[in-house]
Each structure stands twice: as C-alpha cells, then as structure tokens.
Amino acid sequence: MNAKILVVDDSSLARRTLRQILESVGHTVEEATNGAEGLEKYFLNRPDIVFLDMVMEHMQGLEVLRKLREMDPHARVIVATADIQSGTRMNAENLGAYEVINKPFTRDRVLSALENVLAGRS
C-alpha cells in the first residue's frame, strides 16, 4: 500500500531524511515545519500516517498529538523523539501514538514502525 504521510518536524534534516526513506519505498510525503502547520495540513489533506516530532518550538509534540486526537480519534501517529525517558514514551502512548521511535532513527526502524501501523499491529 502506498500511503500518504505527513511529517511534522522543525528539523529540516529530520524531514529530509524521513522523506527520502519513505519515498524510496513508494509513499507520498508532505512536510510541516511546526505543530500548527501540521494540524492545518492534517485537517486539509487527511494523510494515512503522521510522523510527529516531540520537541518543537511554539507547540510541543504532545500538544499536537492531543489536538490531532480531538480532530480525528483514529489518526495514526508515529512519534519520533530524541528524549529516551520512559515517561515521554508513556505520555505519547497514553495520548494514542501508535509507535514511538527514537532519534536518530534508522531506515529499518522507520519502515518497521510504518509497516506495523499500516498492518494494524500497533
């Protein structure tokens, strides 16, 4: 399945890396540079999956995740974070993140998380 994916991250390097990984296996990628832009693009385009950074200026990832859940309780979100504390992972999972992957991420981990979410295994 070729998925429509929204990448929300304030790091251009992270966005570019995810875009390259995801497009290399046939997915369509749209980018947002902050949480507010991500929410707007989600509302307008209804992507299949969202890759969401946890730490961004102006609106943190948990707040974006909370608002996405209010907008669409079935939104499929994969959280990417450099924060390896178990509390961060638990907060994201409690708010409905399907997967949490650590930064820096690897191609294999990104594709594994995506496959799990698309297959409904998360």
C-alpha positions as CSV (number, residue, x, y, z in Angstrom):
1,M,0.0,0.0,0.0
2,N,1.3,3.4,-0.9
3,A,0.5,5.7,2.0
4,K,0.0,9.4,2.2
5,I,2.3,10.5,5.0
6,L,2.6,13.8,6.8
7,V,6.0,14.5,8.5
8,V,5.8,17.2,11.2
9,D,9.2,18.2,12.5
10,D,11.0,21.5,12.9
11,S,14.3,20.0,11.8
12,S,14.9,20.2,8.1
13,L,17.4,17.3,8.3
14,A,14.9,15.0,10.0
15,R,12.2,15.9,7.5
16,R,14.5,15.4,4.6
17,T,15.7,12.0,6.0
18,L,12.2,10.8,6.6
19,R,11.1,12.0,3.1
20,Q,14.0,10.1,1.5
21,I,13.3,6.9,3.4
22,L,9.5,7.0,2.8
23,E,9.6,8.0,-0.8
24,S,12.2,5.3,-1.6
25,V,9.5,2.7,-0.9
26,G,6.7,4.4,-2.8
27,H,4.9,6.6,-0.2
28,T,3.8,10.2,-0.8
29,V,5.2,12.6,1.7
30,E,4.1,16.1,2.8
31,E,6.0,18.2,5.3
32,A,5.1,20.6,8.1
33,T,7.7,22.6,9.9
34,N,5.8,23.1,13.2
35,G,2.8,21.8,15.1
36,A,0.3,24.5,13.9
37,E,1.2,23.9,10.3
38,G,1.0,20.1,10.9
39,L,-2.6,20.4,12.3
40,E,-3.7,22.5,9.4
41,K,-2.2,20.1,6.8
42,Y,-3.8,17.1,8.6
43,F,-7.2,18.8,8.5
44,L,-6.9,19.7,4.9
45,N,-5.3,16.5,3.5
46,R,-6.2,13.7,5.9
47,P,-3.0,11.7,5.5
48,D,-2.8,8.0,6.3
49,I,0.0,8.4,8.8
50,V,1.7,11.2,10.7
51,F,5.3,11.2,11.8
52,L,5.4,13.7,14.6
53,D,8.5,15.1,16.4
54,M,8.0,15.6,20.2
55,V,10.2,18.6,20.7
56,M,9.3,21.7,18.6
57,E,9.1,25.4,19.2
58,H,5.7,27.0,19.9
59,M,3.7,23.8,20.2
60,Q,5.2,20.6,21.6
61,G,4.5,17.2,20.1
62,L,2.3,16.1,22.9
63,E,0.0,19.1,22.4
64,V,-0.1,18.4,18.7
65,L,-0.9,14.8,19.3
66,R,-3.7,15.8,21.8
67,K,-5.2,18.1,19.2
68,L,-4.9,15.5,16.4
69,R,-6.8,13.1,18.6
70,E,-9.6,15.7,19.2
71,M,-9.8,16.3,15.4
72,D,-9.6,12.6,14.5
73,P,-9.7,9.9,17.2
74,H,-8.5,7.4,14.6
75,A,-5.4,9.4,13.4
76,R,-2.4,7.1,13.1
77,V,0.6,8.8,14.6
78,I,4.2,7.7,14.9
79,V,6.1,9.8,17.3
80,A,9.8,10.4,16.8
81,T,11.8,11.7,19.8
82,A,15.4,12.2,20.9
83,D,14.1,12.0,24.5
84,I,14.7,8.4,25.6
85,Q,13.0,8.7,29.0
86,S,10.3,6.2,29.6
87,G,7.9,8.9,30.7
88,T,7.9,10.6,27.3
89,R,7.1,7.3,25.6
90,M,4.3,6.6,28.1
91,N,2.8,10.0,27.6
92,A,2.8,9.6,23.8
93,E,1.3,6.1,24.0
94,N,-1.3,7.3,26.5
95,L,-2.3,10.0,24.1
96,G,-2.7,7.4,21.3
97,A,0.6,7.3,19.5
98,Y,0.7,4.0,17.6
99,E,4.5,3.8,17.7
100,V,7.4,5.7,19.3
101,I,10.7,5.7,17.6
102,N,14.0,7.2,18.9
103,K,16.1,9.7,17.2
104,P,18.4,9.4,15.5
105,F,16.3,6.9,13.7
106,T,17.4,4.2,11.2
107,R,15.8,3.3,7.9
108,D,14.9,-0.1,9.2
109,R,13.2,1.2,12.4
110,V,11.2,3.8,10.4
111,L,10.0,1.2,7.9
112,S,9.3,-1.3,10.6
113,A,7.2,1.2,12.6
114,L,5.3,2.2,9.4
115,E,4.7,-1.4,8.4
116,N,3.3,-2.1,11.9
117,V,0.9,0.8,11.8
118,L,-0.3,0.1,8.2
119,A,-0.8,-3.5,9.1
120,G,-2.7,-2.6,12.3
121,R,-0.2,-4.3,14.5
122,S,0.4,-1.3,16.8
